[in-house]
Amino acid sequence: MMTNKNAGALAGLRVVELGQLIAGPFCGQLLGDMGADVIKIEPPVVGDPMRTWGNGEHKVWWKVIGRNKRSVTANLRVPEGQDLARRLLADADIMIENFKPGTMENWGLGPDSLHGINPRLIIVRMSGYGQSGPYSSRAGFGGIGEAMGGWRAIVGDPDRPPSRMGVSIGDTLAATYGCMGALAALRARERTGKGQVVDSALYEAVLQVMESLVPEYDVMGIVRQRSGSILPGIAPSNVYRCSDGEYMIGGNGDAIFARLAMAMGQPELASDPRYATHVARGDNQTELDDIINAWTQTQTVDELEALMIEHSVPAGRIYTGAEMLADPHFAAREAIVAVDDPEHGTLRMQAPMPKFSDTPSAICRRAPTHPGEHNAEIYGGQLDLDAEQLQDFAARGII
């Protein structure tokens, strides 16, 4: 359940989030989960588009990405709205934005302007291609960054077009690196007293997790191809069919494979020259998977899991939301928590992570129910605007 106060590792830090959709708001979610006071600036009336995104009748994605934030509204396209943002940023520690490069400068909210009023401000900027370079002015979403960064080319079956992961991984990677950069910039500020710009490009965030894809091509001319459910040369590591479902086994280490062969009742596989070493198993990956698949189909998922646990082979079930909510390990580690929600009573969602031993992260605020929910609290309490001024701004579409 929600706590009254988030005493996480970032307690006492003030973050102003100007971004919309996924990358900016996810970065704000990460910082807010760790205790930062996150003030989200939304467009008047309509708010962040994430309020209406998601599957099904009830749009609950916003409940996750909007948690641990307070919402104010400001029309950043007009001088009065820009001035409100400027006043909020004057004593902030971190600003997050993920607009097309040049947008913030056009609004008078670029780094030069903001550092003129708050030299300690850390500015996290997320965009498709980064703040510099020949492509910087192009519009870019997460999927485009995934394509340019190398992800899409290698995901899916080789006889079909590239697949997507099923979640917006390009956006969340860029947000995660943006958050990491903000934390590093805070450490640097302790030494220098100055803020700086953190430039997190979606395609570069994806590129960071591409492992050896670039040097493989550079040294050997290897162009990695789509390979379906396997990672070429890493065997056995796949999803295998059981008599009543599917199960993931990762038995690619030499000692682990020997234990898997023992569990299969075929210990001779571990000494067979075709499978005895990592390289040999990679060279004979398809036929080895066929052998394992033929065996797993004689087992139920429960029977297979018991054998994998007994023989200490890394393996696991293919989880959906239903399995997560029913699993005792998720419950024991509080990986999923219940949050008070005015619409649903309580709403279960992923908990903050990683876990801290001394300054635990927490969900202390539900997502704001409507844009500008905290206008009076923040504009009145922090900027000393009176009710008459707020009413005037609202009537003119500024907030």
Backbone torsions as a table, in degrees:
resi	resn	phi	psi	omega
1	MET	NA	166.9	-179.5
2	MET	-73.0	146.7	175.8
3	THR	-98.8	169.1	179.9
4	ASN	-77.3	-28.2	-175.5
5	LYS	-146.9	136.5	177.7
6	ASN	-92.0	106.2	180.0
7	ALA	-99.6	35.7	-177.6
8	GLY	-69.0	-177.3	-173.5
9	ALA	-61.1	-26.0	-176.8
10	LEU	-103.3	14.7	179.0
11	ALA	-55.9	135.7	-179.2
12	GLY	97.9	-11.5	177.2
13	LEU	-88.8	141.5	178.7
14	ARG	-108.6	124.7	179.3
15	VAL	-118.5	133.9	172.4
16	VAL	-113.1	120.1	-177.1
17	GLU	-104.6	116.8	177.4
18	LEU	-104.1	-9.2	-175.0
19	GLY	-72.3	165.0	177.5
20	GLN	-132.1	172.1	-178.1
21	LEU	62.0	-119.3	-164.8
22	ILE	-110.6	-54.0	-169.7
23	ALA	-60.0	-54.9	-179.9
24	GLY	-61.4	-52.4	179.9
25	PRO	-61.2	-33.7	178.2
26	PHE	-68.8	-38.0	174.5
27	CYS	-60.4	-43.3	176.6
28	GLY	-62.9	-37.8	177.1
29	GLN	-61.2	-44.7	-179.6
30	LEU	-60.8	-45.9	-179.5
31	LEU	-66.9	-40.5	178.5
32	GLY	-65.8	-38.3	177.8
33	ASP	-60.1	-32.7	-178.2
34	MET	-88.7	9.7	169.9
35	GLY	110.7	-7.5	179.3
36	ALA	-67.4	148.1	174.1
37	ASP	-84.9	106.6	-174.5
38	VAL	-102.9	118.1	173.8
39	ILE	-102.5	117.7	-178.3
40	LYS	-98.7	125.3	175.8
41	ILE	-95.9	119.1	-179.4
42	GLU	-114.3	156.4	172.9
43	PRO	-63.5	142.7	179.1
44	PRO	-56.7	145.6	173.8
45	VAL	70.5	-63.7	-172.1
46	VAL	-78.9	-32.4	179.6
47	GLY	70.6	-166.3	179.7
48	ASP	-69.3	134.1	177.6
49	PRO	-56.0	-23.8	179.6
50	MET	-60.1	-19.0	178.2
51	ARG	-62.8	-22.5	-177.5
52	THR	-116.3	9.3	-179.9
53	TRP	-93.0	155.4	175.7
54	GLY	124.0	175.5	-176.9
55	ASN	-94.1	152.7	173.0
56	GLY	81.2	-179.4	-176.6
57	GLU	-67.1	-39.4	-176.7
58	HIS	-99.2	122.0	-176.5
59	LYS	-87.8	89.3	-171.7
60	VAL	-97.7	-4.2	177.2
61	TRP	-59.4	-39.6	178.4
62	TRP	-57.3	-33.5	-178.3
63	LYS	-62.4	-28.1	179.2
64	VAL	-85.5	-54.6	-172.6
65	ILE	-74.5	-15.6	178.4
66	GLY	-98.2	0.0	-175.9
67	ARG	-69.0	158.1	178.4
68	ASN	58.3	33.4	178.9
69	LYS	-133.6	152.8	168.4
70	ARG	-110.0	141.7	-174.6
71	SER	-109.0	129.5	166.4
72	VAL	-123.5	159.8	177.3
73	THR	-113.6	145.4	175.9
74	ALA	-159.5	131.7	174.3
75	ASN	-82.3	101.6	-175.0
76	LEU	-76.4	-1.2	178.8
77	ARG	-89.7	-3.3	179.2
78	VAL	-123.9	152.5	-174.4
79	PRO	-56.6	-39.8	-178.1
80	GLU	-64.4	-39.5	177.3
81	GLY	-67.4	-39.3	177.2
82	GLN	-63.2	-37.2	179.4
83	ASP	-66.8	-37.8	176.5
84	LEU	-61.3	-44.8	178.2
85	ALA	-61.7	-42.2	-178.4
86	ARG	-61.3	-40.4	-179.4
87	ARG	-68.3	-37.4	177.0
88	LEU	-67.6	-34.6	-177.0
89	LEU	-79.9	-12.3	-175.8
90	ALA	-62.1	-30.0	179.2
91	ASP	-125.3	23.2	178.1
92	ALA	-85.0	159.0	175.6
93	ASP	-93.2	-38.3	-174.8
94	ILE	-137.3	137.8	169.0
95	MET	-117.4	139.4	177.7
96	ILE	-117.9	132.8	172.9
97	GLU	-148.0	148.2	176.7
98	ASN	-138.0	41.7	175.3
99	PHE	-83.5	166.7	175.4
100	LYS	-59.4	133.9	-179.1
101	PRO	-51.2	136.1	-177.3
102	GLY	101.1	-23.2	-177.9
103	THR	-63.3	-48.3	-178.7
104	MET	-62.9	-39.0	177.6
105	GLU	-63.4	-40.4	178.4
106	ASN	-63.3	-26.8	179.3
107	TRP	-89.8	2.3	-176.5
108	GLY	74.0	22.7	-176.8
109	LEU	-121.9	25.7	177.4
110	GLY	-73.2	170.4	-177.5
111	PRO	-57.2	-41.1	-178.9
112	ASP	-60.6	-43.8	-179.8
113	SER	-66.1	-46.6	-175.6
114	LEU	-69.9	-39.2	178.0
115	HIS	-69.1	-19.1	174.2
116	GLY	-68.5	-29.3	179.2
117	ILE	-102.0	-19.4	-179.0
118	ASN	-148.4	85.1	-176.2
119	PRO	-63.1	-18.1	-177.7
120	ARG	-89.4	-2.0	-175.1
121	LEU	-70.1	131.6	173.4
122	ILE	-97.8	123.2	-174.0
123	ILE	-110.0	112.4	179.1
124	VAL	-97.8	117.8	-177.0
125	ARG	-117.3	123.8	178.6
126	MET	-119.0	133.1	-179.7
127	SER	-154.7	170.8	-177.1
128	GLY	-61.9	-44.7	-170.9
129	TYR	-122.0	3.1	-178.4
130	GLY	94.1	173.9	-174.3
131	GLN	-86.6	-4.6	-179.7
132	SER	-137.9	173.8	179.0
133	GLY	95.3	164.3	-173.8
134	PRO	-66.2	-20.7	-178.4
135	TYR	-98.2	-0.3	-169.2
136	SER	-59.8	-29.3	-177.0
137	SER	-84.0	-4.5	-179.5
138	ARG	-76.2	148.6	172.4
139	ALA	-71.8	142.9	-179.4
140	GLY	-150.9	129.7	173.1
141	PHE	-107.1	175.6	-176.4
142	GLY	-57.2	-43.2	-179.0
143	GLY	-61.8	-34.8	178.4
144	ILE	-68.4	-41.1	176.7
145	GLY	-63.9	-37.1	177.6
146	GLU	-64.2	-37.9	179.6
147	ALA	-68.6	-47.1	-177.3
148	MET	-71.5	-33.6	-178.0
149	GLY	-77.8	-6.6	175.0
150	GLY	106.4	-7.6	-174.0
151	TRP	-68.6	-53.5	-171.7
152	ARG	-62.0	-33.9	-176.5
153	ALA	-62.8	-25.7	-173.8
154	ILE	-110.9	5.1	-176.8
155	VAL	-107.7	125.3	178.7
156	GLY	121.1	-176.2	178.4
157	ASP	-85.0	146.4	-173.4
158	PRO	-64.8	-22.4	-178.1
159	ASP	-97.0	14.5	-178.7
160	ARG	-134.2	163.3	176.8
161	PRO	-62.5	160.8	179.4
162	PRO	-55.1	144.1	178.2
163	SER	-100.2	161.4	169.8
164	ARG	-101.4	164.3	-174.4
165	MET	-73.9	-27.2	-176.2
166	GLY	109.0	-12.8	171.2
167	VAL	-133.6	167.9	-174.7
168	SER	-85.7	70.6	-171.0
169	ILE	-66.9	-34.1	178.9
170	GLY	-62.2	-43.6	178.9
171	ASP	-64.6	-46.9	-175.2
172	THR	-71.9	-31.1	173.9
173	LEU	-65.0	-46.2	178.7
174	ALA	-60.5	-38.8	178.4
175	ALA	-67.0	-40.0	-179.6
176	THR	-66.5	-43.0	175.9
177	TYR	-67.1	-33.1	174.6
178	GLY	-62.9	-42.4	177.3
179	CYS	-63.7	-44.7	178.4
180	MET	-59.4	-43.4	178.7
181	GLY	-63.0	-38.9	178.4
182	ALA	-62.3	-41.9	-179.5
183	LEU	-66.9	-39.3	176.8
184	ALA	-65.6	-38.5	179.2
185	ALA	-66.6	-33.0	174.4
186	LEU	-62.5	-41.5	177.9
187	ARG	-64.2	-43.0	178.7
188	ALA	-63.3	-35.9	180.0
189	ARG	-64.3	-29.0	176.6
190	GLU	-61.9	-32.3	-179.4
191	ARG	-86.5	-38.4	-171.4
192	THR	-101.7	-22.9	-174.8
193	GLY	77.9	4.0	-175.4
194	LYS	-117.9	145.1	170.3
195	GLY	-82.1	177.2	178.8
196	GLN	-157.9	176.5	179.3
197	VAL	-99.0	132.0	172.7
198	VAL	-106.4	116.2	-174.1
199	ASP	-107.0	105.0	-177.7
200	SER	-113.6	107.3	179.3
201	ALA	-90.8	137.9	-178.5
202	LEU	-58.2	-46.3	-175.9
203	TYR	-66.6	-33.6	179.3
204	GLU	-74.2	-31.9	175.5
205	ALA	-63.6	-42.0	176.4
206	VAL	-65.7	-43.1	179.9
207	LEU	-55.6	-35.7	-177.8
208	GLN	-59.8	-29.1	-176.0
209	VAL	-102.1	16.0	-179.8
210	MET	-85.6	10.0	173.4
211	GLU	52.3	-121.2	-174.3
212	SER	-100.3	18.6	-175.4
213	LEU	-56.9	-47.0	-177.3
214	VAL	-71.4	-50.5	180.0
215	PRO	-65.4	-27.4	174.8
216	GLU	-60.9	-41.6	177.6
217	TYR	-72.0	-40.4	-175.9
218	ASP	-62.9	-40.6	-175.5
219	VAL	-88.9	-39.5	-171.1
220	MET	-120.6	-4.2	-178.7
221	GLY	74.1	17.8	-179.0
222	ILE	-78.7	125.4	173.3
223	VAL	-105.8	106.9	-176.1
224	ARG	-64.6	137.9	-175.6
225	GLN	-111.8	165.4	174.1
226	ARG	-66.1	137.7	-173.9
227	SER	-134.3	20.4	176.4
228	GLY	65.7	-128.3	-172.9
229	SER	-89.1	0.6	-177.8
230	ILE	-111.0	164.9	168.0
231	LEU	-110.3	113.0	-172.9
232	PRO	-53.1	132.4	178.2
233	GLY	87.1	-7.0	180.0
234	ILE	-111.4	102.9	-173.1
235	ALA	-146.4	146.4	-7.0
236	PRO	-84.4	135.4	175.3
237	SER	-154.5	98.3	-171.0
238	ASN	-164.5	172.4	171.3
239	VAL	-96.8	126.8	-174.8
240	TYR	-116.5	151.2	-178.8
241	ARG	-81.7	137.3	171.3
242	CYS	-111.3	176.6	-179.9
243	SER	-68.7	-19.8	-177.0
244	ASP	-133.9	21.5	179.5
245	GLY	163.6	-154.7	-178.3
246	GLU	-129.9	156.6	-175.2
247	TYR	-151.3	139.0	-179.3
248	MET	-94.6	130.5	175.5
249	ILE	-126.2	131.6	174.7
250	GLY	-118.9	86.0	-175.1
251	GLY	-112.9	39.5	-168.7
252	ASN	-88.2	-11.4	173.5
253	GLY	-77.2	151.2	-176.1
254	ASP	-58.7	-50.0	-178.9
255	ALA	-67.0	-37.9	179.2
256	ILE	-65.5	-41.4	-179.9
257	PHE	-63.8	-36.2	177.2
258	ALA	-62.0	-39.2	177.7
259	ARG	-68.9	-37.6	177.0
260	LEU	-63.1	-44.4	179.1
261	ALA	-59.8	-38.2	177.4
262	MET	-64.9	-43.8	178.8
263	ALA	-61.7	-33.6	180.0
264	MET	-75.2	-11.1	-173.6
265	GLY	75.8	19.6	179.9
266	GLN	-130.1	61.0	-175.2
267	PRO	-61.5	-21.2	180.0
268	GLU	-65.0	-19.8	179.1
269	LEU	-61.1	-33.0	-175.9
270	ALA	-70.0	-21.7	178.3
271	SER	-105.5	-3.6	177.0
272	ASP	-66.3	127.5	-178.1
273	PRO	-55.3	-24.5	-179.5
274	ARG	-73.4	-20.3	-173.0
275	TYR	-131.8	2.8	-170.0
276	ALA	-72.5	-25.1	-177.2
277	THR	-124.8	164.5	178.6
278	HIS	-56.9	-47.2	-178.5
279	VAL	-64.7	-42.8	-179.4
280	ALA	-63.5	-41.4	179.1
281	ARG	-65.0	-38.4	176.6
282	GLY	-63.1	-39.2	-179.9
283	ASP	-68.9	-25.7	-177.2
284	ASN	-118.4	37.0	-171.6
285	GLN	-60.5	-46.7	-175.0
286	THR	-64.0	-47.2	-177.7
287	GLU	-68.9	-32.4	176.6
288	LEU	-67.1	-43.5	176.6
289	ASP	-59.9	-38.1	178.9
290	ASP	-63.2	-40.6	178.8
291	ILE	-63.3	-46.4	-178.8
292	ILE	-66.0	-41.8	-178.5
293	ASN	-63.5	-37.9	178.2
294	ALA	-63.4	-36.3	179.4
295	TRP	-74.7	-45.0	-176.4
296	THR	-62.8	-26.9	179.3
297	GLN	-69.6	-11.5	174.9
298	THR	-89.0	-1.3	-176.4
299	GLN	-117.2	148.7	165.9
300	THR	-79.9	166.0	177.1
301	VAL	-59.5	-42.8	179.9
302	ASP	-62.6	-44.1	-179.9
303	GLU	-64.0	-42.8	-179.4
304	LEU	-65.1	-42.3	179.8
305	GLU	-62.0	-41.3	179.2
306	ALA	-61.1	-40.6	178.8
307	LEU	-66.7	-40.4	-179.2
308	MET	-67.0	-37.5	177.3
309	ILE	-68.3	-44.1	-179.4
310	GLU	-59.0	-39.2	-175.7
311	HIS	-99.3	9.1	176.1
312	SER	54.2	51.5	176.0
313	VAL	-105.7	124.7	177.0
314	PRO	-57.9	123.5	-175.8
315	ALA	-165.7	163.8	179.6
316	GLY	-174.0	163.7	179.2
317	ARG	-75.4	160.6	175.8
318	ILE	-91.3	104.4	-171.4
319	TYR	-86.7	143.3	163.8
320	THR	-116.6	-178.3	178.4
321	GLY	-56.4	-36.0	-178.8
322	ALA	-62.6	-45.9	179.3
323	GLU	-65.9	-37.8	179.5
324	MET	-61.2	-44.0	-177.6
325	LEU	-70.2	-21.0	-178.2
326	ALA	-98.9	-8.5	-170.2
327	ASP	-82.2	132.7	-177.9
328	PRO	-69.1	-27.0	179.8
329	HIS	-71.0	-42.9	174.3
330	PHE	-55.5	-43.6	-177.5
331	ALA	-67.1	-44.4	-176.4
332	ALA	-63.5	-36.4	-179.2
333	ARG	-92.4	1.4	-178.3
334	GLU	52.5	43.0	177.6
335	ALA	-70.5	-24.0	173.7
336	ILE	-122.7	131.1	-176.8
337	VAL	-124.7	157.3	176.7
338	ALA	-96.5	130.5	-178.0
339	VAL	-116.7	134.1	175.6
340	ASP	-60.3	134.0	-177.0
341	ASP	-142.0	128.9	-176.7
342	PRO	-66.9	-23.8	-177.8
343	GLU	-89.6	-37.7	-172.8
344	HIS	-114.7	3.6	-176.4
345	GLY	82.3	-76.1	168.9
346	THR	-131.0	154.9	-178.4
347	LEU	-137.4	125.5	179.7
348	ARG	-91.2	136.8	-178.4
349	MET	-153.1	170.3	178.2
350	GLN	-63.0	140.4	179.0
351	ALA	-82.1	161.7	173.4
352	PRO	-60.6	148.5	173.0
353	MET	-152.7	157.5	6.9
354	PRO	-75.1	172.1	179.8
355	LYS	-88.0	140.8	179.1
356	PHE	-113.5	138.8	-178.3
357	SER	-75.0	-32.2	-174.2
358	ASP	-113.1	-27.9	-177.8
359	THR	-127.3	71.0	-173.2
360	PRO	-62.5	140.0	172.3
361	SER	-74.0	161.5	-177.0
362	ALA	-159.3	160.9	170.1
363	ILE	-99.2	102.7	-176.1
364	CYS	-102.8	-14.2	178.4
365	ARG	-133.5	135.0	168.3
366	ARG	-69.8	161.4	175.8
367	ALA	-62.4	142.3	178.5
368	PRO	-57.0	133.9	-176.0
369	THR	-73.3	-26.8	179.9
370	HIS	-146.8	153.3	178.2
371	PRO	-59.0	135.4	178.8
372	GLY	78.5	18.3	-179.5
373	GLU	-56.2	-30.0	-175.8
374	HIS	-110.6	22.8	179.1
375	ASN	-56.0	-50.7	-177.2
376	ALA	-65.3	-41.0	-178.1
377	GLU	-63.5	-44.1	-174.3
378	ILE	-90.2	-50.1	-179.8
379	TYR	-67.6	-36.3	178.1
380	GLY	-77.1	-49.1	-174.6
381	GLY	-77.2	-34.8	-175.9
382	GLN	-97.6	-37.9	-177.9
383	LEU	-102.4	-1.0	175.8
384	ASP	62.2	31.8	173.0
385	LEU	-81.7	135.3	-179.0
386	ASP	-88.7	171.8	-175.6
387	ALA	-58.8	-37.0	-179.4
388	GLU	-64.8	-42.5	178.2
389	GLN	-64.2	-41.7	179.4
390	LEU	-63.6	-41.0	178.2
391	GLN	-63.8	-40.4	178.7
392	ASP	-64.1	-45.8	178.7
393	PHE	-61.0	-41.5	-179.9
394	ALA	-65.4	-42.0	-178.8
395	ALA	-64.1	-30.9	-178.1
396	ARG	-94.7	6.6	176.3
397	GLY	75.5	16.7	179.3
398	ILE	-80.5	-34.9	176.1
399	ILE	-129.5	NA	NA
